[in-house]
């Protein structure tokens, strides 16, 4: 199956890139869409359109929106499904927001006033995509050996909770303090309760690892994202493949516009029985206090605890969630916490 790639060119999410493997991508302003349109796009509907991959290409159809879906300034008729081709311009309620292209090294279309640019990799099968085409491919492939779904099991049923990644071969995973606190409140870290916390490696057929302990950052402030990081102890007969954490010189150079990747498990699209992590390409929208990393609005529930990494695979942060709120004076949106907080915990162990 071909992949669908989207890049935001303007606004708060400028530079953010999203990659979808299909078979469908729902588009609109509501947060439960696969592709969430900017909140300022008032002419777009909550559930506006859907792009589907069929017969070797991507198609676009309107979902009964108020102001219509447009391809090259032509409004789609009710019930119409239009095939997408290179150079098509897509609009959701009027003015074009997306441009469609094909792979093969072509640059993103420099169309004035576009909020987004879409490249449809329709000529290549998903298995044939070169890592260089995605930019972060080599790093994402490496992370797949170290990223875990955090889940809770009860009476044979498994529920996805969050994401985590290995930071020590001795069975330590990094996640957020609020996730670790939830596991503790459920009693999922003890053998006496009805709940059992597990870590499941992405794309793996191996048995889940039991989570037997949690260590929260000593300066975490519950209810905020201040030092919202924790370590989970798992039982494993084999050493874990830990990820390289960025050092202080790299962290000091983090700034707006830096290309980053996120690798984790969106709750609504993750099968807890056979989890497969989702890769999102983005850019830092802001860096606050040298510690908080704004990563746009493409992050969904379930991705708390996901690693934020650079093209060379260095982990620079941990996804902590959205709506930091007035307590931290960070504003809304999705945010990550610098791995400096995680290093503080590891240095103490």
HELIX and SHEET records of a PDB file:
HELIX    1   1 UNK A  126  UNK A  128  5                                   3    
HELIX    2   2 UNK A  131  UNK A  134  1                                   4    
HELIX    3   3 UNK A  137  UNK A  143  1                                   7    
HELIX    4   4 UNK A  177  UNK A  186  1                                  10    
HELIX    5   5 UNK A  248  UNK A  252  1                                   5    
HELIX    6   6 UNK A  267  UNK A  269  5                                   3    
HELIX    7   7 UNK A  340  UNK A  348  1                                   9    
SHEET    1   A10 UNK A 116  UNK A 121  0                                        
SHEET    2   A10 UNK A   3  UNK A   8 -1                                        
SHEET    3   A10 UNK A  17  UNK A  20 -1                                        
SHEET    4   A10 UNK A 278  UNK A 283 -1                                        
SHEET    5   A10 UNK A 259  UNK A 264 -1                                        
SHEET    6   A10 UNK A 307  UNK A 309 -1                                        
SHEET    7   A10 UNK A 315  UNK A 322 -1                                        
SHEET    8   A10 UNK A 334  UNK A 338 -1                                        
SHEET    9   A10 UNK A 292  UNK A 296 -1                                        
SHEET   10   A10 UNK A 286  UNK A 288 -1                                        
SHEET    1   B 5 UNK A  35  UNK A  36  0                                        
SHEET    2   B 5 UNK A  24  UNK A  28  1                                        
SHEET    3   B 5 UNK A  49  UNK A  54 -1                                        
SHEET    4   B 5 UNK A  57  UNK A  62 -1                                        
SHEET    5   B 5 UNK A  81  UNK A  83 -1                                        
SHEET    1   C 4 UNK A  74  UNK A  75  0                                        
SHEET    2   C 4 UNK A  69  UNK A  71 -1                                        
SHEET    3   C 4 UNK A  89  UNK A  92 -1                                        
SHEET    4   C 4 UNK A  96  UNK A  99 -1                                        
SHEET    1   D 7 UNK A 147  UNK A 154  0                                        
SHEET    2   D 7 UNK A 157  UNK A 168 -1                                        
SHEET    3   D 7 UNK A 172  UNK A 175 -1                                        
SHEET    4   D 7 UNK A 230  UNK A 234 -1                                        
SHEET    5   D 7 UNK A 209  UNK A 216 -1                                        
SHEET    6   D 7 UNK A 196  UNK A 201 -1                                        
SHEET    7   D 7 UNK A 147  UNK A 154 -1                                        
END                                                                             
